[in-house]
């Protein structure tokens, strides 16, 4: 019944619902589009909808607002925050930038709008390697994920410094967990998100974003997979690959902030058009330059 009410409201209000792969299963199922940060960013920029209901965390809805400043962007629960995004301070980054004018600020999409406004270019886990390789002779500060930044430095051999931020669920993954899961599932391939520590990534069979992992598992001839990212992705993997088996690498792979939004929240937010996201126009104008640069190179 609630699904039908949401569908009716969407048509009446010319709204579109976007959901990240880490959202609850029922939220993913009601969404018009389910994807990773890059895909959802592109959809947000190109949608003809008047209202964007973003089922994700705060920085994602903010990014949609930066790309679509004239649209109404709603986040069904305002306390859906990303811990990593909170690990970088605007004044600290501003001071770093002033003291290191020859260093390029490459910023992960998992950041607030004011951080993006200080950045030279934005990246996602899907396109970070491709974009960084466009600047082989530049000194780079990668913010705020130390793990993805360290991985980029390892695979590109470029001059990359890293900010000390991290994803609290991926950062806890260990090689021992991979070893144990390989013993339990010897035929399974290990697929891990690049927000994990380098030792874990080097022990995986494949490293990639949520969408990369989904595509890899779908195209692989293997029938079993150990998944090293948030449990929310398992839903999409099983829907797309009903003949394959998926095992979560660790029980701790469950971002509680990504699971705050319920169907009731989506309905109430859309019905009352409440919890609207706004971005200061000065910050928006600076941040969109870095985001557009990403879109051009993606």
C-alpha positions in Angstrom: 0.0 0.0 0.0 2.8 2.4 0.9 4.6 1.6 -2.4 1.5 2.5 -4.3 1.1 5.8 -2.4 4.7 6.7 -3.2 4.3 5.8 -6.9 1.1 8.0 -7.1 3.0 10.9 -5.4 5.9 10.6 -7.8 3.7 11.1 -10.8 1.7 13.9 -9.3 4.8 15.9 -8.3 7.1 14.9 -11.2 9.6 13.4 -8.8 12.4 10.9 -9.2 13.7 8.7 -6.5 17.4 7.8 -6.4 18.9 5.2 -4.1 22.4 4.1 -3.4 23.3 0.4 -3.4 23.8 0.5 0.3 20.2 1.5 1.1 17.7 -1.0 2.6 16.3 -3.5 0.1 12.8 -2.1 0.1 14.1 1.4 -0.5 16.2 0.2 -3.5 13.0 -1.5 -4.8 11.0 1.7 -4.8 13.7 3.8 -6.5 13.6 4.8 -10.1 17.4 4.4 -10.2 19.7 2.5 -8.0 23.5 3.0 -8.4 26.8 4.2 -7.1 27.9 7.7 -6.6 29.0 8.3 -10.2 25.8 7.0 -11.8 23.6 8.8 -9.4 25.5 12.0 -9.9 25.0 11.8 -13.6 21.3 11.0 -13.2 20.9 14.0 -10.8 22.5 16.3 -13.4 20.4 15.1 -16.3 16.9 14.4 -14.8 13.9 16.3 -16.0 12.1 15.8 -12.7 11.1 18.8 -10.6 11.9 17.0 -7.3 14.8 14.6 -6.5 14.3 12.3 -3.5 17.8 11.1 -2.7 17.9 8.0 -0.6 21.5 8.0 0.5 23.6 10.1 2.9 23.8 13.9 3.2 26.7 14.5 0.9 25.0 12.6 -1.9 21.9 14.8 -1.7 24.1 17.9 -1.5 26.0 16.8 -4.7 22.6 16.4 -6.5 21.7 20.0 -5.4 25.1 21.3 -6.6 24.5 19.7 -10.0 20.8 20.7 -10.1 20.5 24.0 -8.2 17.0 24.8 -9.6 15.5 21.5 -8.6 14.1 20.7 -5.2 16.3 18.0 -3.6 14.9 16.0 -0.6 16.8 13.8 1.8 14.2 11.6 3.6 16.2 11.6 6.8 18.6 14.5 7.6 20.6 12.6 10.1 21.8 10.2 7.3 25.4 11.3 7.5 28.7 9.8 6.2 31.4 9.5 8.9 34.2 9.8 6.3 32.8 13.1 5.1 33.0 14.4 8.6 36.7 13.6 8.9 37.8 16.6 6.9 37.6 20.2 8.1 37.1 23.1 5.7 39.6 25.4 7.5 42.2 22.7 7.7 42.0 22.0 4.0 41.9 25.7 3.1 45.1 26.2 5.1 46.7 23.1 3.5 45.8 24.5 0.0 47.3 27.9 0.9 50.5 26.3 2.1 50.8 24.0 -0.9 49.8 26.0 -4.0 51.6 23.5 -6.3 49.6 20.6 -5.0 46.4 19.5 -6.8 43.4 18.8 -4.5 41.7 15.6 -5.7 38.6 15.1 -3.7 36.5 12.0 -3.2 32.8 12.5 -3.8 32.2 11.4 -0.2 32.7 15.0 1.1 30.5 18.0 2.0 29.9 20.8 -0.5 32.3 23.3 1.2 35.1 20.8 0.8 34.2 20.3 -2.9 34.4 24.0 -3.3 38.1 24.0 -2.4 38.9 21.1 -4.8 40.5 21.0 -8.2 38.5 17.9 -9.2 36.2 15.4 -7.7 36.4 11.6 -8.2 34.4 8.5 -7.2 35.6 5.0 -6.6 34.5 4.2 -10.1 36.6 6.8 -11.9 39.4 7.8 -9.5 42.2 5.8 -11.2 41.1 7.1 -14.7 41.0 10.7 -13.6 44.2 10.7 -11.5 46.2 9.2 -14.5 45.3 12.4 -16.4 47.7 14.3 -14.2 50.9 12.1 -14.1 53.3 14.9 -13.2 51.2 16.7 -10.6 51.6 16.5 -6.8 48.3 15.4 -5.5 46.6 15.5 -2.1 43.8 12.9 -2.1 41.1 13.7 0.4 39.7 12.4 2.6 40.0 8.6 2.2 43.5 7.4 3.1 42.8 3.8 1.9 41.5 4.7 -1.6 44.3 7.3 -1.9 46.9 4.8 -0.9 45.6 2.3 -3.4 45.7 4.9 -6.2 49.3 5.7 -5.3 50.2 2.0 -5.4 48.6 1.3 -8.8 49.6 4.5 -10.5 53.0 5.1 -8.9 52.2 8.9 -8.8 53.1 11.5 -6.2 49.9 11.2 -4.0 49.6 12.3 -0.4 46.6 11.2 1.6 44.3 12.8 4.1 43.8 10.6 7.3 40.1 9.9 6.7 38.4 6.5 6.2 35.2 4.6 5.9 34.5 3.1 9.3 33.2 -0.2 7.9 35.7 -0.9 5.1 38.7 0.2 7.2 38.1 -2.7 9.6 38.5 -5.4 7.0 41.5 -7.7 7.4 43.5 -10.3 5.4 42.6 -12.9 8.1 38.9 -12.5 7.2 39.7 -13.1 3.6 41.8 -16.2 4.5 39.0 -17.6 6.6 36.3 -17.0 4.0 38.5 -18.6 1.3 38.7 -21.7 3.4 34.9 -21.7 3.9 34.2 -21.0 0.2 37.2 -22.2 -1.8 35.5 -21.7 -5.2 34.5 -18.1 -4.5 36.2 -15.1 -5.9 36.9 -12.2 -3.5 35.6 -8.8 -4.7 36.5 -5.8 -2.5 35.7 -2.0 -2.5 38.9 0.2 -2.7 38.0 2.0 0.6 39.5 -1.1 2.3 43.2 -1.1 3.5 45.9 -1.9 0.9 46.8 -5.3 2.4 43.2 -6.4 2.0 43.0 -5.0 -1.6 46.2 -6.7 -2.7 44.7 -10.1 -1.4 41.4 -9.7 -3.4 40.7 -11.2 -6.8 39.0 -7.9 -7.9 39.0 -4.4 -6.6 36.2 -2.0 -7.7 33.3 0.3 -6.8 29.9 -1.0 -6.0 28.9 -0.8 -9.7 32.2 -2.4 -10.8 31.7 -5.3 -8.3 28.1 -5.8 -9.6 29.3 -5.8 -13.2 32.2 -8.1 -12.5 30.1 -10.7 -10.7 27.5 -10.6 -13.4 30.0 -11.1 -16.2 32.2 -13.7 -14.3 31.9 -17.4 -15.1 32.3 -18.0 -11.3 29.2 -19.0 -9.3 30.3 -17.9 -5.9 31.6 -14.6 -4.6 32.9 -13.1 -1.3 31.8 -9.5 -1.2 34.0 -6.9 0.6 31.6 -4.0 0.8 28.4 -3.0 2.5 25.7 -5.7 2.7 23.3 -3.5 0.8 25.0 -4.5 -2.4 24.0 -8.1 -1.9 20.4 -7.3 -2.8 21.3 -5.9 -6.2 23.8 -8.8 -6.8 21.2 -11.4 -6.0 18.5 -9.7 -8.1 20.8 -9.5 -11.1 22.4 -13.0 -10.6 19.8 -15.4 -9.1 21.9 -18.4 -10.1 24.9 -17.2 -8.1 25.9 -17.2 -4.4 27.2 -14.2 -2.5 28.8 -14.2 0.9 29.6 -11.1 3.0 33.3 -10.8 3.8 32.6 -9.5 7.3 29.5 -9.1 9.5 30.7 -5.6 10.2 30.0 -4.5 6.6 26.8 -2.6 7.4 26.7 1.2 7.3 24.0 2.2 9.8 23.8 5.7 8.4 23.0 4.3 5.0 20.2 2.2 6.5 18.3 5.0 8.3 15.9 5.7 5.5 12.6 3.7 5.5 9.7 3.6 3.0 7.7 5.7 5.5 10.5 8.3 5.4 10.4 8.4 1.6 6.6 8.8 1.6 6.5 11.5 4.3 9.4 13.5 2.8 7.8 13.5 -0.7 4.2 14.1 0.6 5.2 17.2 2.6 8.2 18.1 0.4 10.2 18.3 3.7 13.9 17.9 4.5 15.0 19.9 1.5 18.7 20.3 0.9 20.2 23.7 0.2 23.7 24.7 -0.8 25.0 28.3 -0.5 25.3 29.8 -4.0 28.9 30.8 -3.6 29.9 27.3 -2.5 27.7 25.8 -5.3 29.4 27.8 -8.0 32.9 26.7 -6.9 32.0 23.1 -6.2 30.3 22.6 -9.6 33.5 23.5 -11.4 35.3 20.5 -9.8 32.3 18.2 -10.4 31.9 19.2 -14.0 35.6 18.6 -14.5 35.0 15.1 -13.2 32.1 14.6 -15.6 34.3 15.7 -18.5 37.0 13.2 -17.7 34.7 10.2 -16.6 
